[in-house]
Amino acid sequence: MNSYNTQLMDHLFLREGTTYVKIPLQDIHYIQADGNYAYIQTRDKRFAIKRSLATIADELNSEQFVRASRGLLVNFQQVSSVSFADGVLQLADQQLKMGKAYHADIKSRMPRL
C-alpha cells in the first residue's frame, strides 16, 4: 500500500484534459456510475473516470460518502434534506433518487432528535 493511502484523504487529483486538478472531497456532490465510467460531480464541473463505483468507494475510504443507490455515491455533507417517503435526497438545487435498500445506512448517518 502506498503511504499516501494510509492517511485520511481530504482531496483528489482529477484529470481535466492533460492537467490534473486538485478537488477537495467536500466539493464533490456525488459520484454516479454509468457503464464502465463513473462521473464525479462538483458544484460546477463533471469529471469522468474509468473506474467502478465500488472501487472508488473503497479508495475514498471516507465516512462522508454514503451509497444512495446501486449507481450513486453521495457526499452526505452536501445533503440538505432527505425524504424516505419520496426516496429522494436533496443537494442544493438537485434531487437524487435513493434506493430502498440504502435507507437504513442513510438513516444511521443522520443525527436527529
N, C-alpha and C positions, 0 to 999 in steps of 0.2 A: 504494500500500500504506500502511496506517495505521502510525504509528510504534510502537504497542503490539505489532504483529506482528513487528517486527524484533528485539525482544529475546526471549530464551528465556522461554517461558511456564512458570510454576510453579503456576498456578491457573486456574480458570474461574469465571464467574458463571453459575449455573444458575437458571432460573426455577422458583419454587415458589409457585403461585397468582399473586399480584400483586407478589411480592417476589423479588429476585434474591439468591441465597445464594452466598457465596464458598466454593468447594470446591478444596482443594489437589489437584493432579494425583496426588500419591502416595496420596490417599484413594480414588481411583477404582479399583475392582477390575477391571471390564471394561465394554465398550460393545457392545451387541448390537443388530443390525439386525432390524427387524420391519416389513415393508412400507415405508410412507413415513416411518416413525419410527425413531429409534434410542433405546435405553434405556441410560442411564448408571447403573451400579450401584456404590454405595459400600457400606461395611460395613452401614449400617442404612437407606439410602434408595435409591429408584429414581427417576430423573428421565427424563421423556420429552421428546425434542426432535425437531422436524420437519426432519431432515437425513439425508442418506445417510451410510453408514459411510465411504465413500471420501472424501467432503467433510470429515468430522470428522477422519479420519486426516491429511489434508493440512493442515487448520487447526491441529491439535495440533502437528504437526511435532516430535514428541518421540521420542527414542530409547527411552524406557521402555515405549512401547506397541508391541506386535507383533501382526500379524494371525495368528489361530489357525485361522480357517476363513473361508469366504466371508462369513459374517454375524457374525463375532466379532473384536473387537479387545481384547487383554488387556494389562493393566498388568503387565509382566514382573517388576516389583519385588514384586508380590503373590503370585507363583507360588512354592509351597513344594516341589513336585515335578513331574516330567514323566515320563510313561510313553509312549514311542513305540510299544511293543508293543500297549498298550491304546488308544492315541490319546487320552490324557487329560492335562489339566493340572489340578493340584490347587491350589486357592486357599483357604486357611484350611479351612473346613468344606464347601467346594463343589468338585465335579468338573465340568470343562468339556471337551467334545469338541473335538478339533482335527482339521483336515483333513490328509490325507497330503501334499497339495501344499505345505503350510506347514511341514513338518517341518524342511527344510534351513534355513530362515530362523530358526526357533526354536533349532535346534542351534547356529547361528552366534552366538547371543547368550548361550550357556551357557559361561562359563569353567569348564573342568574339567581334571582331571589324568588 
